[in-house]
Amino acid sequence: MKLVLILAITIFSTTLYSECQINEYYRYYGWVIHQPSDFDKLLPIQFQKISDGLDSGQVISDLDGHLETNQGRSSDETLLMRITTWDNLETERIIMYGDFAIFANAYDPEQIYEIRWFDGEKKHIVINPTYLKCISIIPPVAINVIF
């Protein structure tokens, strides 16, 4: 019985790792990858920080554009994402370009796929497991950008 359990865990872990190898690249570059199960808890916190910052003038809109990802829940699914970023003016540009990023469905902005943020020390990322199986895109080329 123990052998079957160990074998099942090994196979599951290998499959999970091979599906989301991209996570290791993010970790290598210093990102904190939160558990997908924490998405619903973390999303309102980041929305509140963005909203409060916009109200106070500390946060400003930065970039807005579209990208595709093949990390949808099914293997043949390609998702068109709208990426919106905001910049915290208290963060020096040399430290981080863009402090918050929301990756949403390009056609339905209520469907949030992924959120990223910089807390002044570390870059964080969490995916919505309802829509994504892994982080949506490869890590940024520069170490001081949010996407």
N, C-alpha and C positions, 0 to 999 in steps of 0.2 A: 504494500500500500504506500509506504514511504517513497519507494522508488517511482511509482506512478505519479505521485504528487510532485516530486522533484523534477521529473521529466516534463510534466505539464507546465510547471512554473518556468523551466528553462526554455521551452518552446515558445510560450507566451511572451516572455521577456525578449527573446531574440526577434520575434515577429514585431513586437512593439518598437524595439530599438531600430530595426531596419526600416520601419515605416517612417520614423521621425528622426532620422540621423541628423537632420538640420538642427535639432535642439542642441546637439553637442557643439556645433559651430557657434551658436549663440552663447553657450556657456563658456567656450574658449575665449570669446571676446568680452566676457565679463557681464553678460546679461543675467538677470534673475528671472527664471522661468517659473511662473506660478502654475499651480495645478489647474487644469481646465475646470474642475469642480468649483473653484473659487471665483470663476468669471462673474456670476450674478452678484456676488458680494463686492467685488472690486470695481465693477463698472460704475455704480452710482457714486462711489467715493471719488473716482477720477472725474466724472461729469461735474460733481460739486466743486472740485478744485478748479476745473476749467471755468465754470460759471462764476465762481467767486473772483477768480483772477480777471476775467473779462469785466466784471462789474467794477473792480477796483482800478482797472487800467494796468495791472501788473502782467496780465496775459493778453497777447494779441493774436489774431488769426495769422497764420503763416502760409502754408501751402495747401492746395486742393487739386487732386488729380485722380487718374484712374490707372489701375493695374489689374492684370489677370493672375489668378492662382489656380493651380491644379490640385490643391490640398483640400478640396471639398470632401464630404463624407463618402461619396462613392468614387471608385477609381477612375471612372471616365468623365467625371464632372469638372468643368472649368467654371470658375466664378469670376465675374467682373466686379471689382471692388472700387469703391470711392474712398480715397485716403485723404483725410483732413488732418492738418497739424496746427498746433498752436505753440507759440514761443513765450516762455516766461522771461520777462525783461530783466529779472534779477539774476538770471544765469548768464554768465559771460559767454559770448559767442565761441571763444576759443575752447570752452569746456563742453558746450553742447549746442548744436543747431536744432532747434525744435525740442520742446519738452513734453509734449503730449501728441499722440497720434491715435486716431480712430479709423479702423478699417471696417467699412460697412458695405452692404449690398448696394451696388451702383443704382439699382432701380427701386430699392426700398430701404431708405436710410434707417428705418427702425430695426432692421436686421443687422446687428453689430457682430462682425466676425472676430475682431481682434482689437485689443487696446495695448498701447505702449506708453510708458511715461518715464521721465527722469526725475528722481527724487532729490537731486542735488549732489548725490554720491554715486548711485547705481542706476542702470537702465533696467526697466522691468517690462515684462511681456506676459500676456495671458490670452489664450484663445477661447472662443466660444465653441464648446464641443457639439453644440447643436448643428453647426455648419461646417466646422473644420476638423480634420483629423490631426493636423500638424500646423506649426507656424506657417503662415501663408507665403512668405518669400524668403529668399536667401538673406543672410545678414548684410547690413550696410557695409560698403567698402571702407568708408571712413569710420573711425571709432567714436567720433563725437557727433554722430547724427542719429536721429530717432528712427529713420527708415531709409 
